[in-house]
Every structure is written in structure tokens, then in C-alpha cells.
Amino acid sequence: MYKVGLFFVKYLGAMLVKLMGMFWRYEIINKNHNDRVLYLFWHRNILPLLYLRRGEGVGVMISSSKDGDYVAEPAKVLGFRPIRGSITRGGAKAAREMIKFARENSICIVPDGPKGPACKIKNGAGIVALLSGLPIIPAVVHIDREWVFNSWDRFRLPKPFAKIYVEYGKEYKIDDKKKISEVLTEIEADMSKTLEKYSTK
């Protein structure tokens, strides 16, 4: 029964994302990079970014749990390359797969997933950046009209005709293991600062 349900979620979920996305309006700020990068964004912003970056073949780390299945399967249909695992569960194996995939492709990590704490970057993201050699590009999302769920991450669903601002930050390079914590702390602070400026929109 689980496999049957997952089959329907795989295609129905992708179809719903495409349908909803047709009624969203995006404004992209600072997307001027063309080379391979490691994108970071918060768990609550998965839905609008799934639609925006569909069909690009980006590798994305998704939890190996059953809950993760309900994200990974639609993500495949939308043109992503799910790599199963998380920073805390199956992390070493997933990190190796991410690093291998990153030799020819961009990748993304949701650094506060799968269970939080929300808007906090775990060190695993920095280790992947170090070993892959990819620069980190944070993505900050602001939505002017949305529904917010009562979940640990305050998951967001943009309303029809919502304006979605996606701002990409500057590149951060990690080339020394000793600097991982310092760089990730700086990224967190910059993401918070970027989001603050949208509070008056």
C-alpha cells in the first residue's frame, strides 16, 4: 500500500507544484553565476524553489526517511537528482555521493533539515563544500502572500499570484577545515540580514 501511495504522490505532487507555480510571480536577485556551486536554503522554502529550479538537474540532499520519500519522488519528476541521506542520518554516504555528483553538476543542501533547528546551518554542509571544492551560494526567499504551517520549520505555501523574491548571496569558499564554523556562522548572519530588508515590502 505504501508503494502504491508513493507512486501517486510522485506524479500528483509534481503536477501540483507545476500547477501552483504557474500562478506565482518571481523576482530573482543576483543570479549571475553559471559555474557549478553548492546552494544553501532553509527547509521552509523548499516548495517555491522546487518550482523555480525545476529541470536543471541539480543534486539535492533529501532525508532517507519515509517523509523524505514524499519530497524525493516528486523532485525526480521535476528534474532534480535526489541524493538520499541527511547531515545526521546516512550523512557520510550521502556526502560521498554529493561530492561525486558535484564533479560535473551543481548541488544543494537544506542545512537545517530534516528536523531542525530551523535556520541553523549544520557543519556537514561545510564539509561537503570543503571536499567538493564548490563555492557556497545562499538563497534567501521572501513571499508577500503565503500560508505558514504550524511545523518545526514554519513551512511556507505561497498563495495564488504571490510575489516571490529569491535573492542569491555572494560566494563563500571553504578551503580550510578549521574555517568551517566561522564561514557558516557568517552565512547564517548574512542570510538573516538579507531577509530583514524584505520585512517592509
ROLO-285213 format. One record per residue: x, y, z of N, C-alpha, C, O in turn. Coordinates in steps of 0.05 Angstrom, whole numbers, plus 5000, padded with zeros to 4 digits. Layout:
REM residues N
XYZXYZXYZXYZ ...
END
This chain:
REM residues 201
501649765000500050005000501750255000501150454987 503950245016505750475017506950544989507050774981 507750334974508950384948506850494928507450654912 504350394931502250494914501750794920501550954901 501650864946501251144954503451314944503051544935 505951214946508251364938508251414908509151634899 507351224893507151254864505351494857506051654840 503051504870501251724865502351994874502052194861 503751994898504952234908507052334889507352574884 508552154877510752224859509752404836510952614831 507752314823506752454799504752674806504752884794 502952614825501052814833502353054846501653284842 504352994863505853204877507253384857507153634860 508553264837509953434817508053594801508553824795 505753474794503653614779502553854795502054064783 502153814821501154034837503054264839502354494838 505754194843507754404844507754564818507854814819 507654424795507554564769505054744766505154964757 502854634775500254784773500355034790499655244781 501155004816501355234834503355434824502855674825 505655334814507755514805506955694782508055914778 505055604766504055764743502856024753502656224737 501956034778500556274788502356434807501456624820 504956364809506756514825508456704808508956634785 509256924819510857124804513557144819513657184843 515757114804518357114816519957364808519657464786 521557454827523557654822526157544832526457484855 528157514814530657394820532757614823533057784806 534257604845536357804850539057664852539357474867 540957764837543757684838544357404827546457294835 542757294810543457034799545257074775544357074752 547757124780549657184759551956974757554057034746 551556744769553556534768552656304749550356234749 554556204734553956004715555455744720554755534710 557555754737559155514742557755344764555755414775 559055114769557954934790558255064817560355174824 556155044833556155164860554554974879553254794870 554755034905553254904925551255104936552055304949 548655064931546655244941545755164969545554924975 545255354986544155315013541555475015541455705008 539455345026536955495031535555355054536055115059 533755495067532355385091530155195082529055215061 529654995100527654785095524954895088523454785071 524155115100521455235096521055335068518755395060 523155365053523055485026523155275004523555344981 522855025011523154814991521254844967522054824944 518654904973516654894952517055104930517155024907 517455364937517855554915520455504899520555564875 522455394912524955344898524855094881526255074861 523254894889522754664872521654744845522454644825 519754924846518655014820520555184805520955154780 521855374818523655564804525955414790526655484768 527155224803529655094792529054824780530954664776 526554774773525854514760527354484733527854674719 527954234727529154164701532054234698533154214676 533454314720536254394718538154174726540554204722 537153954735538953724742540653774766542753644769 539853954784541354004808541153764828538953664831 543353684840543253474860542353594887543453794895 540553454900539453564925539453344946538453124941 540553394970540553204991537853205005536853415014 536552965006533952935018533952705037535152495032 532752745060532752535081532052265070530352235052 533252055081532651775073530251665087529651425084 528851825103526451735117524151715098524251795075 521951595108519451575092518451855085517351895063 518652035104517752315098519352425075518352575058 521952365074523652455053522852345026523252475005 521652105026520651985001518652154987518652184963 516952295003514852454992515852714980514452854966 518352774985519653004972521452914949521453024927 522852694954524752594934523452504908524452564886 521152364910519952254886518852474868519352474844 517252674878516452894861518853054850518853154828 520953074867523353224858524653104833525553244815 524652834832525652694808524052774783525252834763 521452774786519752844763520253134754519953194731 520853304774521353584768524153634757524853864752 525753424754528353464742530753494761532853584752 530353424786532553434805533853164807532752964798 536153144820537552894825537652854855539552944868 535652724867535652684896537952504905538452294893 539352584926541352414938540452374967540252564983 539952124974538552064999540452055023542551925022 539552185044541152205068540852475080539452655068 542052525103541952785115544552825130546252645132 544853065142547253115157547452925181549652865190 545152845192545052685216544452385211544952215229 543252325188542452045183543351965155542552075135 545251765155546351685129548151905118548451915093 549152075135550652315126553152255111553652385090 554752065120557352005107556951905079558251995060 555051715075554551605049553351825030554151845007 551451975040550252185024552352395016552352494994 554152465035556152665030558052565007558752724990 558752315008560452204987559152214960560352284939 556552154959555052164934554852454924555052504900 554352634942554152914935556853014923556853154902 559052944936561653034926562252914899563353054881 561552664894561952534868560152674847561152734825 557652724853555852854835556753134828556353234806 557953274848558853554845561153584826561853814819 562353364817564553394798563653514772565253634757 561153474765560153574740557553734742556453834722 556453764767553853884770553754064795555454034813 551854254795551354404819549754224838548254044830 549954284864548554134884547254334904547954564904 545354234919544254404940543754234966543154004964 543954374988543554255014541654435030541854675030 539754305043537954455061539154415089538554215102 540754605098542454555121541154545148542454465168 538554615150537154585176535254355175533754305194 535254195154533553955153534953715163537453725168 533553485168530653465163528953545187526453565184 530153585210528453645234529353885250528453925272 531054045239531954295252534454255269535754055267 535154465285533554705290533354885265535154895248 531155025263530555185239532555415236533455535255 533355455211535055675203537855665217538955875224 538755425222541455385232542955195214541954975208 545355265206546955105188548654905203550254985220 548254655197549954445209552654425194552854495171 554654335209557354335197557654155173559554195157 555953955170556153775147556053915121557453835102 554554135119554454295094557254405088558054415065 558654495108561254605104563254395096565054445080 562954155107564753935099564453855070566353815055 561853855061561353795032562554015015563753954994 562354265023563554485008566554465007567754504986 567754385029570654355030571654135012573554174996 570353905014571353664999570553674969571953564952 568453814963567653844935569154064920569454064896 570054264936571354494925569454694913570354894901 566854654917564854844905564455084924564555054948 564055324912563355554928560455524937558755414923 559955634961557255634972555755884962556856104964 553255844953551556074946548956044963547455864958 548556224983546056214998543756334982544156524967 541356224985538956334972536956404994536156235010 536156654994534156765013531556804998531456914976 529356725010526656744998524856915015524556875039 523457105002521357265014518857234998518957254973 516557185011514057144997512057355008511757375033 510757504991509057715001506257625010504957755026 505357394999502757285007503056985010503756844990 502556875033503156595038501456475061500356625077 501356215061500356065084502755945098504555845085 502855965124505055865140504055645158502155685173 505255405156504355175171505455175199507655295204 504055045218504955035245506854795249506254605263 509054805235511054585236513654695247513954935252 515554515252518054605265519554815249520954985260 519154815222520654995205518855235195519855405181 516255235203514455435194514255425163514655625149 513655185153513655135124511755325110509655395120 512555405086511155615071509855515046511055355031 507455605041506055545016505155815004503355945015 506455904983505556154970502656144961501755944950 501256364965498456384956498456434925500456524914 496156384912496056444884496656744879495756924893 498256794858499157054850500957194870501357434869 502157034888504157144906506657234891507357124870 507957444902510557534891512757404908512757434932 514457264895516557114909519257234901520057234878 520657344921523357454917525457234924525357134946 527157174906529356984911531957134907532657214885 533357184929535957334928538257144934538357024955 540057124914542456964918544657134929545157364921 546057024949548257174962550857154948551057034926 552857264960555557254948556656964952555656804967 558856914938560156644940561856634966563256824973 561656404979563356355002565056104996563955894988 567556125000569355904994570555795020571455945037 570455535023571655405046573955235037573555035023 576355305043578755165035580455065058582654975055 579355095082580755005107578754905127576855045134 579054665136577254535155576854705180574654715192 578954845188578855005212576955245209576155365229 576355315185574755555180571755495175570155675171 571055235176568255165170566255305188564455435178 566655295214564755415233564555715229562455825230 566855845224566956135221565456215196563856405197 565856075174564556145149561556095150559956265141 560755875162557855805164556456005182554156085177 557756095203556556305220556156565205554156705208 558056635188557856875172555556845152554057045147 555256615140553056575121550356605134548556735124 550056475158547556495173546856795178544556875174 548856945187548357225194547657385169545857555170 548957325146548357475122545557405111544157575100 544757145114542057065105539957205122537857295111 540357225148538457365165538357665158536157785157 540657785153540758075146539358125120537858325117 539757945100538357975074535357965077533958115065 534457775093531557735097530257975111527958045105 531758095129530658325144529758555126527858695132 531258595104530658825088527958795073526858985062 526958545072524358495059521958535078519658525069 522558575103520358585123518558825118516358835128 519559025104517959265098516559255071515059435064 517059035056515759015029512858945032511458925012 
END
